[in-house]
Amino acid sequence: MNIKFRSSQFVALLLFASLPATTPTLRLAADRAGVLIGAAARPSLLQEAAYAATLSREFNMVEAEDAMKWWTIRPESGKFNFSQGDELVRFAQVHRMLVRGHCLVWDHNNPDWLAHGNFTSAQLSQILHEHITTVVKHYAGQVFAWDVVNEGFDEHGKVRDSIWYNQPGIGLAHVDKDTAYIEQAFRWAHEADPQALLFYNEGEGEGLGIKSDAIYAMLEDFKGRGVPIDGVGLQMHISSFETNLQSVATNMSRISALGLQIHITELDVPVPVKATGVWGGESAHPEDLDRQAQIYRRIVRMCLDNPSCTAIQTWGFTDKYSWIGSHSHGSQGWALPFDRDYRPKAAYNAIAEELARGRNSKR
């Protein structure tokens, strides 16, 4: 298999690679192709039988949507609550799934005590160091990869304004690099768990452009100076059927040339929808669902054709619980491989077919 792990993670790899060859699923096809197939999930939904059964049957990797973010783990200063994250980890262990951690540092959705605490740079530095160290050590040996920093750049390719960078930042103004706080977060995470794979995760920078150029420059700098970074997470929230996927493939190639892994971390492909008149109901045009399936197919294929792309993960897996409806104010939906009743869609079939063809398939 081409998936890269620390040596101590190989036992976990053997667990999911030895599944019996029964009814074909995404999971079985991914195992055979040597790639991880995952989904972001919510621990609160694991009590729903269809949700839990679909998640464990179809995926060999899982990531918490919110259960490992600051506002869930650390809602109050000085208190850590790992209950939700632990629940998801237990589920993954029972079902022989690997766990991605998401995320240690982000400028969004931080708890009020942190966002409005008026801390000094020195205090923020201590708080962030404590948080990264405590969380990563808690999940050491259970979480194989972390999104250390999430969405650190803005659309202009500049480091995004945040309490960590410049409001007031964590006290690295003496360092002549805008990415100094990102580097520090990676160093702290590596100290906490040297075996975990560490990723920088970003959205809307998958293809070539100002933003991806800035991220690439940071990655090149980090690799050149020995900063402990193992990979890049490309979110891949595909907002348009016209997305330039060839540009994404080219960007993936230059990232892999640096010796970094690539994970597709938050894939979904929404389509236009309209209300059906039934509470919570919506409909999508069949042609749009076919176009959606072809985008899923192309993304899976570009990953499989790049040896450094080792994981494909969707943001959720059933339209029943997708974030797209609220995000688009009801104008988009049907973004995931399973519909609201957990029935596989054309997108599911496209993913399965490409996984079955394996890596570097001649078509």
Buried (B, 14 or more C-beta within 10 A) or exposed (E): BEBBBBEEBEEBBEBBBEBEEEEEBBBBBBBBBBBBBBBBBBBBBBEBEEBBEBBBEBBBBBBBBBBBBBBBBBBEEEEBEBEBBBBBBEBBBEBBBBBBBBBBBBBEEBBEBBBEBEBEBEBBBBBBBBBBBBBBEBBEEBBBBBBBBBBBBBEEBBBBEBBBBBEBBBBBEEEEEBBBBBBBBBBBBBBBBEEBBBBBBBBBBBBBBBBBBBBBEBBBEBEEEEBBBBBBBBBBBBBEEEBEBEBBBBBBBBBBEBEBBBBBBBBBBBBBBEEEEEEEEBBBEEEBBEBBBBBBBBBBBBBBBBBBBBBBBBBBBBBBBBBBBEBBEEEBBBBBBBBBEBEBBBBBBBBBBBBBBEBEEEE
